[in-house]
Amino acid sequence: MGRIVATVDVQNVAEPRISKKLDALVGTGAGYLTLPRAWKEHFGSFEAEEVIELQTATQESIKGTVCGPVRVQVEGFRAIYNEVLFIDMEPEDGEFEPLLGYIALEQCGAAVDLVGHRLLPVRYMDAKVSAKRSPAPVLELPAQPRPVGMDRGMDVPARFFEPLDGKLLDAFEGDDEPA
């Protein structure tokens, strides 16, 4: 499996003159931008700090310190303002391996290309837009006995009604019962 490494510039918002440019392993299983606790003092005092409990991929429980706000600039993507997580890390071959987690990746508009082993720009950011709409029409269905499929001992019906036009649809492929 390939590794994706991104260059990241991290700046403490409370002390803007303090920043660090680093290479971070893209870790989509990690939530935070995660740095070694040994680097924490380099950034000076943060506006906010909180110790939290974490669970590692090996299901080990550890403590980390979430600090912020920080300005995070992943090379080639827009800068974001977020938090950074400091945890105890052991250096490999004398080098620490920071992790760039999915929260920062999503916020800066980066998508992980697993085939090309790189980060790609996302064309559109996710958004949920709410508009005033008239209420959906109420569909009146004739009374009927238990829905088909409940007699098979299933928790949910094998068939259901589509809300807008009342068509009976198969919920499972390969269902050979007539509709």
Residue frames relative to the residue before (quaternion, step in Angstrom):
aa qw qx qy qz dx dy dz
M 1.0000 0.0000 0.0000 0.0000 0.00 0.00 0.00
G 0.4411 -0.7187 0.4835 0.2349 3.56 -0.98 0.88
R 0.3404 -0.7043 0.5854 0.2131 3.50 -1.33 0.34
I 0.1683 -0.7537 0.6267 0.1043 3.53 -1.11 0.77
V 0.0564 -0.7899 0.6105 -0.0131 3.55 -0.74 1.10
A 0.1123 -0.7938 0.5970 0.0293 3.56 -0.92 0.97
T 0.3955 -0.6759 0.5649 0.2601 3.55 -1.15 0.67
V 0.0454 -0.8077 0.5856 -0.0511 3.55 -0.76 1.13
D 0.1826 -0.7450 0.6315 0.1131 3.54 -1.07 0.84
V 0.0917 -0.8000 0.5929 0.0056 3.59 -0.71 1.13
Q 0.0308 -0.8047 0.5918 -0.0358 3.56 -0.81 1.07
N 0.3939 -0.6942 0.5535 0.2377 3.57 -0.93 0.94
V 0.3998 -0.7360 0.4932 0.2349 3.61 -0.61 1.12
A 0.6451 0.5286 -0.3220 0.4481 3.60 1.05 -0.71
E 0.7724 0.1338 -0.0819 0.6155 3.58 1.19 -0.54
P 0.1802 -0.8669 0.4545 0.0973 3.59 0.47 1.26
R 0.6075 0.5616 -0.3685 0.4239 3.61 1.11 -0.43
I 0.6739 0.4730 -0.2877 0.4892 3.59 1.26 -0.33
S 0.1929 0.7597 -0.6002 0.1593 3.54 -0.71 1.13
K 0.1489 -0.7663 0.6167 0.1015 3.54 -1.30 0.22
K 0.2235 -0.7406 0.6213 0.1249 3.54 -0.94 0.97
L 0.0626 0.8189 -0.5596 0.1116 3.57 -0.74 1.06
D 0.3870 -0.6559 0.5837 0.2817 3.52 -1.33 0.26
A 0.0720 -0.8102 0.5817 -0.0026 3.56 -0.77 1.08
L 0.4470 -0.6554 0.5446 0.2722 3.53 -1.11 0.78
V 0.3858 -0.6958 0.5518 0.2501 3.58 -0.83 0.96
G 0.0145 0.8091 -0.5829 0.0738 3.55 -0.62 1.20
T 0.2016 -0.8250 0.5165 0.1092 3.59 -0.02 1.25
G 0.6109 0.5303 -0.3587 0.4657 3.58 1.25 -0.13
A 0.6331 0.4863 -0.3213 0.5094 3.57 1.31 -0.18
G 0.4050 -0.7183 0.5101 0.2445 3.55 -1.05 0.71
Y 0.7874 0.3530 -0.1475 0.4833 3.54 0.79 -1.08
L 0.4802 -0.5004 0.5911 0.4119 3.46 -1.45 0.02
T 0.0795 -0.8407 0.5350 -0.0255 3.58 -0.37 1.26
L 0.0634 -0.8038 0.5907 -0.0299 3.52 -0.74 1.18
P 0.5825 -0.5757 0.4255 0.3851 3.59 -1.20 0.40
R 0.5712 -0.6074 0.4374 0.3368 3.56 -1.06 0.82
A 0.5767 0.6098 -0.3638 0.4038 3.59 1.15 -0.60
W 0.6857 0.4736 -0.2836 0.4744 3.64 1.17 -0.44
K 0.4498 0.7374 -0.4350 0.2543 3.60 1.22 -0.35
E 0.6794 0.5007 -0.3047 0.4414 3.62 0.83 -0.90
H 0.5479 0.6214 -0.3929 0.3991 3.60 1.15 -0.52
F 0.7109 0.4813 -0.2476 0.4490 3.60 1.05 -0.79
G 0.4665 -0.6839 0.4475 0.3382 3.63 1.22 -0.14
S 0.7342 -0.3902 0.3094 0.4614 3.56 -1.22 -0.53
F 0.2739 -0.7488 0.5841 0.1521 3.53 -1.01 0.89
E 0.5979 -0.5629 0.4344 0.3702 3.55 -1.23 0.47
A 0.8004 0.0506 -0.0026 0.5974 3.57 1.04 -0.79
E 0.0132 0.7672 -0.6407 0.0268 3.54 -1.13 0.79
E 0.0685 0.7892 -0.6078 0.0557 3.55 -1.02 0.80
V 0.3387 -0.7161 0.5742 0.2067 3.55 -0.96 0.90
I 0.0311 -0.7998 0.5992 -0.0186 3.57 -0.86 1.02
E 0.4200 -0.6618 0.5511 0.2862 3.55 -1.31 0.34
L 0.1184 -0.7910 0.5999 0.0178 3.52 -1.03 0.89
Q 0.2320 -0.7286 0.6178 0.1834 3.52 -1.29 0.35
T 0.3449 -0.7549 0.5253 0.1877 3.57 -0.76 1.08
A 0.7021 -0.4472 0.3460 0.4328 3.56 -1.33 0.11
T 0.6869 0.4472 -0.2769 0.5015 3.59 1.19 -0.52
Q 0.5117 -0.6871 0.3624 0.3669 3.56 1.40 0.30
E 0.3898 0.6861 -0.4967 0.3613 3.56 1.22 0.55
S 0.3266 -0.7297 0.5666 0.1995 3.59 -1.01 0.79
I 0.0356 0.7927 -0.6055 0.0616 3.57 -0.82 1.07
K 0.3795 -0.6867 0.5601 0.2659 3.56 -1.32 0.22
G 0.0497 -0.7759 0.6287 0.0138 3.52 -1.16 0.73
T 0.3399 -0.7169 0.5678 0.2192 3.55 -1.28 0.30
V 0.2112 -0.7604 0.6068 0.0949 3.55 -0.71 1.17
C 0.0183 -0.8130 0.5799 -0.0483 3.58 -0.74 1.10
G 0.2481 0.7765 -0.5584 0.1539 3.52 -1.13 0.59
P 0.5910 -0.0444 -0.7543 -0.2826 1.36 -2.46 -0.10
V 0.1822 -0.7461 0.6300 0.1151 3.51 -1.31 0.50
R 0.3616 -0.6677 0.5980 0.2567 3.53 -1.27 0.49
V 0.0953 -0.7983 0.5947 0.0059 3.56 -0.76 1.10
Q 0.0238 -0.7888 0.6140 -0.0181 3.55 -0.77 1.06
V 0.1611 -0.7536 0.6330 0.0739 3.56 -0.48 1.25
E 0.5288 -0.6711 0.4113 0.3176 3.57 -0.69 1.09
G 0.8077 0.2444 -0.2102 0.4937 3.55 -0.81 1.09
F 0.7265 0.3585 -0.2150 0.5454 3.59 1.30 -0.07
R 0.6485 -0.5364 0.3684 0.3949 3.55 -1.26 0.35
A 0.5196 -0.6283 0.4833 0.3189 3.56 -1.18 0.64
I 0.1188 -0.7761 0.6166 0.0570 3.56 -1.15 0.70
Y 0.3104 -0.7031 0.6001 0.2217 3.54 -1.32 0.26
N 0.1247 0.8025 -0.5551 0.1797 3.53 -0.64 1.16
E 0.5333 -0.5591 0.4994 0.3919 3.53 -1.26 -0.65
V 0.2392 -0.7248 0.6213 0.1772 3.51 -1.32 0.27
L 0.2750 -0.7497 0.5841 0.1454 3.57 -1.11 0.75
F 0.1472 -0.7691 0.6176 0.0739 3.55 -0.88 1.00
I 0.0433 0.7821 -0.6193 0.0538 3.57 -0.87 0.99
D 0.5836 -0.5332 0.4599 0.4044 3.55 -1.31 0.26
M 0.0164 0.7826 -0.6202 0.0516 3.56 -0.86 1.04
E 0.3158 -0.7019 0.6027 0.2107 3.51 -1.22 0.58
P 0.4117 -0.7063 0.5047 0.2773 3.61 -0.81 0.90
E 0.2575 -0.7228 0.6191 0.1671 3.54 -1.21 0.68
D 0.8266 -0.0414 -0.0364 0.5602 3.57 -0.65 1.13
G 0.7197 -0.4639 0.2339 0.4606 3.55 1.02 0.88
E 0.6912 0.4425 -0.2658 0.5057 3.62 1.27 -0.01
F 0.3733 -0.6855 0.5753 0.2443 3.55 -1.10 0.75
E 0.2363 -0.7668 0.5800 0.1406 3.57 -1.19 0.53
P 0.1881 -0.7940 0.5704 0.0939 3.59 -0.03 1.27
L 0.2955 -0.7447 0.5725 0.1742 3.56 -1.25 0.49
L 0.2219 -0.7332 0.6294 0.1307 3.54 -1.06 0.83
G 0.2022 -0.8415 0.4959 0.0719 3.57 -0.26 1.32
Y 0.7283 -0.4923 0.2926 0.3763 3.51 -1.35 0.31
I 0.5841 0.5781 -0.3998 0.4058 3.64 1.04 -0.55
A 0.6865 0.4577 -0.2821 0.4895 3.59 0.82 -0.94
L 0.6253 0.5461 -0.3435 0.4391 3.59 0.97 -0.78
E 0.6809 0.4819 -0.2889 0.4699 3.57 0.88 -0.94
Q 0.6759 0.5133 -0.3009 0.4348 3.58 0.90 -0.90
C 0.7299 0.4102 -0.2550 0.4837 3.60 0.95 -0.74
G 0.5390 -0.6676 0.3814 0.3440 3.59 1.25 0.05
A 0.4761 0.6610 -0.4430 0.3744 3.58 1.10 0.68
A 0.1469 -0.7560 0.6332 0.0778 3.53 -1.06 0.88
V 0.4117 -0.7111 0.5170 0.2397 3.56 -1.06 0.76
D 0.1947 -0.7526 0.6229 0.0879 3.56 -0.79 1.11
L 0.2312 -0.8207 0.5102 0.1130 3.57 -0.17 1.29
V 0.6332 0.5199 -0.3363 0.4643 3.59 1.14 -0.48
G 0.7692 0.3551 -0.1796 0.5000 3.57 0.85 -1.00
H 0.3272 -0.7760 0.4771 0.2511 3.59 1.33 -0.10
R 0.5907 0.5266 -0.3802 0.4788 3.54 0.76 1.15
L 0.4567 -0.6277 0.5387 0.3274 3.53 -1.35 0.07
L 0.1376 -0.7828 0.6045 0.0540 3.54 -1.01 0.88
P 0.5111 -0.6345 0.4679 0.3424 3.59 -1.09 0.57
V 0.3860 -0.6832 0.5725 0.2375 3.53 -1.10 0.80
R 0.4718 -0.6973 0.4583 0.2849 3.57 -0.83 0.95
Y 0.8027 0.0794 -0.0069 0.5910 3.56 0.92 -0.93
M 0.3841 -0.6759 0.5754 0.2540 3.55 -1.12 0.69
D 0.5511 -0.6014 0.4572 0.3543 3.58 -1.16 0.52
A 0.0848 0.7763 -0.6211 0.0660 3.55 -1.05 0.80
K 0.1867 -0.7374 0.6344 0.1373 3.52 -1.14 0.64
V 0.1074 -0.8020 0.5874 0.0156 3.53 -0.55 1.20
S 0.1776 -0.7795 0.5950 0.0825 3.53 -0.86 0.99
A 0.0315 -0.7882 0.6146 -0.0043 3.55 -0.88 0.95
K 0.5289 -0.6051 0.4729 0.3614 3.55 -1.14 0.57
R 0.0239 0.7890 -0.6114 0.0551 3.52 -0.81 1.02
S 0.5222 -0.5960 0.4857 0.3691 3.50 -1.17 0.48
P 0.5918 -0.5895 0.3951 0.3824 3.57 -1.05 0.64
A 0.5717 -0.5918 0.4438 0.3550 3.54 -1.14 0.67
P 0.5288 -0.6318 0.4479 0.3472 3.58 -1.00 0.72
V 0.4335 -0.6729 0.5330 0.2742 3.54 -1.11 0.69
L 0.2510 -0.7709 0.5725 0.1221 3.53 -0.77 1.06
E 0.1821 -0.7831 0.5871 0.0941 3.55 -0.62 1.10
L 0.1049 -0.7975 0.5940 0.0163 3.54 -0.66 1.14
P 0.5330 -0.6066 0.4605 0.3687 3.56 -1.07 0.62
A 0.5544 -0.5918 0.4608 0.3607 3.55 -1.11 0.69
Q 0.0427 0.7922 -0.6068 0.0490 3.54 -1.00 0.81
P 0.6091 -0.5412 0.4130 0.4069 3.56 -1.21 0.34
R 0.8025 -0.2734 0.2023 0.4901 3.55 -1.33 -0.07
P 0.5507 -0.6154 0.4389 0.3540 3.61 -1.01 0.77
V 0.5954 -0.5611 0.4376 0.3731 3.54 -1.16 0.69
G 0.7278 0.4061 -0.3106 0.4571 3.57 -0.96 0.85
M 0.6042 0.5600 -0.3694 0.4299 3.59 1.09 -0.56
D 0.6267 0.5405 -0.3441 0.4435 3.57 1.15 -0.53
R 0.6021 0.5530 -0.3666 0.4442 3.61 1.23 -0.08
G 0.5509 -0.6327 0.3886 0.3810 3.58 1.25 0.13
M 0.4390 0.6915 -0.4633 0.3383 3.57 1.19 0.44
D 0.5283 -0.6335 0.4668 0.3189 3.56 -1.18 0.56
V 0.7717 0.1996 -0.1250 0.5908 3.59 1.14 -0.58
P 0.5766 -0.5890 0.4127 0.3877 3.59 -1.04 0.56
A 0.4830 -0.6514 0.5020 0.3006 3.55 -1.13 0.66
R 0.7503 0.2363 -0.1540 0.5979 3.59 1.23 -0.36
F 0.0588 -0.7955 0.6021 0.0345 3.55 -1.14 0.48
F 0.4792 -0.6558 0.4996 0.3012 3.55 -1.28 0.30
E 0.3944 -0.6716 0.5731 0.2549 3.54 -1.01 0.87
P 0.5059 -0.7293 0.3600 0.2872 3.62 -0.56 1.12
L 0.7262 0.4795 -0.2892 0.3988 3.63 0.90 -0.72
D 0.8397 0.1615 -0.0950 0.5098 3.62 0.83 -0.73
G 0.5115 -0.7080 0.3862 0.2965 3.58 1.25 0.16
K 0.3768 0.7233 -0.5038 0.2846 3.62 1.16 0.30
L 0.3990 -0.6848 0.5552 0.2523 3.52 -1.09 0.74
L 0.0733 -0.8229 0.5634 -0.0050 3.57 -0.68 1.11
D 0.4474 -0.6482 0.5378 0.3008 3.54 -1.20 0.56
A 0.3007 -0.7611 0.5491 0.1697 3.58 -0.87 0.94
F 0.7604 0.2906 -0.1706 0.5551 3.58 1.17 -0.41
E 0.4537 -0.6618 0.5183 0.2959 3.56 -0.99 0.77
G 0.7912 0.3259 -0.2327 0.4621 3.53 -1.14 0.58
D 0.4297 0.6749 -0.4866 0.3508 3.60 1.21 0.21
D 0.1787 -0.8414 0.5042 0.0773 3.55 -0.41 1.18
E 0.4529 0.6664 -0.4771 0.3511 3.63 1.17 0.21
P 0.5008 -0.6476 0.4668 0.3344 3.60 -0.99 0.69
A 0.4951 -0.6653 0.4789 0.2879 3.55 -1.13 0.68
